């Protein structure tokens, strides 16, 4: 995978994360606290500027009340 493709995926991930977080009516601060992540890190994720580890991804989906397969970026 080249850098351009990776950046595109990260941007899509960030948009999906933000959409799901807002659908749950969670502020970035409340979401970050619940997921045990820093606010600045969640901001970077939503901006597509950071690539989450698997452990972080699990924290994110658990905080959103989802299963990993429900975090489909094509929805």
Secondary structure, 3 states (H helix, E strand, C coil): CCHHHHHHHHHHHHHHHHHHHHHCCCCHHHHHHHHCCCHHHHHHHHCCCCCCCHHHHHHHHHHCCCCHHHCCCCC
